[in-house]
Amino acid sequence: MRISAEVVQKADLSGLIKSIDAKTKKAIARAVSGFTKSLKERTQNGTGLKGGFKSYSAEYKKYKISKQKDPFKVNLRDSGSMMLSLTSRISGNAGYVYFNGGENNKKAYFNNQTRPFFGVVKKEQKEIDEIFTRYLK
């Protein structure tokens, strides 16, 4: 003959889960925002995923001169609309960074083929991790 007893305590954890979800979403939003800012600053300074951007072609330099713009400052900005369209959103527990609008998305795609810039470098990854961790506390 066996005698056993089981003690079960049920707890309502829905409030805790909601609190954790809210903190996680806030941390993701801050981290994505920090990365978006960092990406804009990095490209403005002429730096891509693999270091400094390669110089413009002779033809494009002539175009820049005709527009009275510096032909030697390679920062992926002509009108500025592409980088202004860089935006982010949060969906579930993920953050997305993208270029809003078909034309700006195309510009980003082709620029990224010649001068890779769209991605996270080690320094930015460390900053993203730090921001995320800070806002989880």
N, C-alpha and C positions, 0 to 999 in steps of 0.2 A: 504494500500500500504506500502511495506517495501523497504527501501533502505539500502543496506549494501555494505561494501567495504572490500576487503581482500588484505592484503599486504603479499607477500611471497618473501622471500629472499633465493635464492639457493646459497649454498656455496660448493665449491669443497673441501672436507675433506680428499681426498685420501692421500695427503702428510702427514697429521697429523696421519692418521690411520697407514700408513707405519712406521712412526716414533715411534708410540706407540708399534706396533708389534715388531720392532727391539729392543726397550728397554726391552720389556717383554721377548723376547727370550734371550737376553743377561743376564737378571736377573735370568732367569730359569737356564741357562747354568752355571752361577757362583754359584748359590745355589746348584745345583746338584754336581758340582765339589767340593764344600766345604764339602758336605755330604760324598762324596766318600772318601775324605782325612780323615775325621773324623772317618768313619767306619774302615778304615785301621789302624789308630792310636789306636782306641779303642780295636780292636781285638789283635793288637800287644802287648798291655798292659794287655791282658788276661781278658778283660771285655766284657760281652755279653749284651743282652737286660735286663737281670735280675740280673746284678752284675757280680762278678767273675765267670769264668768258673769252672765247676767241674773238679776234677783231672782226669788224664788218668787212664785207667784200668792197673792192674799189668802187663798184657801181653803186652800192648802198651808201658809201661814204659821200659820193657826189650828191646823191639824193638828200642826205642829211645836211650837207653844206647849202644846198639850194633852199632848204627850209630854215636856214640859219640856226642849225642845231649842231652840237659838238659831235663830229664824226668819229671821235676816238673814245667817247664815253659809251661803252656797251653795257646797257642796263635793261634791255628789253622794253624800253619805253619810247614810243614815237609820239602818239597822241595821249597815251596814258590810260586809254579806255580798257585795255586788257587787264592791267593790274588793278584798276578800280573795280573791275567786275569780279575779282577774287572774293569769294564768300565762303561761308561754312554753314552747316546745319547739324543738328543732333537728331538722331532717329534711334529709338531704343537706347541701347548702351553703346552706341557707336557715334563717332563724329566724322563728318565728311567735309573736305575742303575741295572746292571746285570753282571753275570759271562760269559765271552766269551769262547766258546768251550764246547763241550758236556761233556768231562771228568771232567773239572773244575766245570761245572754246577752241575754234579752229586756229586762231592766232597762237594760243598757248600750245596747242599740239605741235604746230610746225616750228615754233621757237624751241620747244623742248627737243625736237629731233636734231637741230643744229647745235643748240647750246643747252644741254640738260640742266634744268633748274627745278623742276617740279618733283619734289621728294624731300625726305628728311635727312639731314646730315647728322653726324654723331653728336655734335654740340647741341643741335636742336633737340635731338632725342633725349638727351640728358635734361634739358630745360623742360621739355614736355613732361617727362617723368616727375621732375621736381614740382611742377605746378600741379599736376594731378594728385600727387601725394599730399601736398599742402592743403588742397581743398577737400580732401577726404577726411581730414582731422576734425 
